[in-house]
Amino acid sequence: MRRKIVAGNWKMNTNVAEGVSLAKDVVAKLNEVPQDVNLIIAPPFTHLVSVAEAIKGSKVALSAQNCADEVKGAYTGEVAVSMLQSAGCTYTILGHSERRQYYGETSEKLVKKMRLALEAGISPIFCVGEMKEERLANKHFDVVEAQIKEVLFELSAAEVANVVIAYEPVWAIGTGLTATAEQAQEIHAFIRKVVADKFGAKVADDMSILYGGSCKPSNAKELFACKDIDGGLIGGAALKAEDFIAIAQSY
C-alpha cells in the first residue's frame, strides 16, 4: 500500500523562532488531518534541532532540504547525513531543481548523496522535473526518464524501495502555474512505469510519487484524486499552517 504524503519544503524562509511557531501550529491542527496521511516538514538546517523538539511525539516527520555528498571532513559549510540523523531527520530532499539550477548539482553527486542517506536510514525525497522550454519542446518524458536513470538506476531495488519521488515541473514552481491533473497524472504514471521496468512492479506500485509545483488548497483535491499521485511536495503553501493542513485534508 502506497503511503499518502504531504511534505512541506520551507526553503530559505523563516527564522528559528518563526519556524518553531509554524511547526507548533501544524502539530496543533493534526486532529484535522486524516489518519492515513503522513506529514513531513523540511525547515532550514538552522532550525532542525528546535523544530524536532516542537514536533516531538507527534506524527509529523522531519526532513532536511539537502545533505553533503561526503561522510565528514574539511568541507566548510556542508551538513553531513550523520548530523541530520542526530538532529532527528528521517527524510532529506535531494535533487531539487533549485539545487540543480543554481548550484550545479549533478547526477553523479546525487548518487553519492542518495547512498549516504539510505545507509543512514534516511529516506530521500528525490526530485525530478522539466524546464518550461523542455515541456514546450515535448521533451519532458525524456528529461524525467534521464534524471531517474542517472540516479535511481545506480541503486539497488532494496534501496529504491525506500525512496520517495517528487515530480516538480520547474515551470510551475513559485510561478502560480500548475500542471493540469491530466498532465500530472500522465507523467506520474510514466515515472511509475520507468521504475517498474527496472525494479519490478512491486517496487513501483509501493513507491509514493508526489506532485510539486504550486500545489495549494484550491487544486490539491483534484491532483490527489489521480491514480498515480500520492501526495505533494509543497512550497509556498507550507509556510502557513492552515494552508498546509488544508492540503492534507484534500484526501
Buried (B, 14 or more C-beta within 10 A) or exposed (E): EBEBBBBBBBBEBBEBEBBBBBBBBBBEBBEEBEEEBBBBBBBBBEBBBBBBEBBEEBEBBBBBBBBBBBEEEEEEEBBBBBBBBEBBBBBBBBBBBBBBEEEEBBBEBBBBBBBBBBEBEBBBBBBBBBBBEBBEEEBBBEBBBEBBEBBBEBBEEEBBBBBBBBBBBBBBBEEEEBBEBEBBBBBBBBBBBBBBEBBEEEBBEEBBBBBBBBBBBBBBBBBBEBEBBBBBBBBBBBBBBEBBBBBBBBB
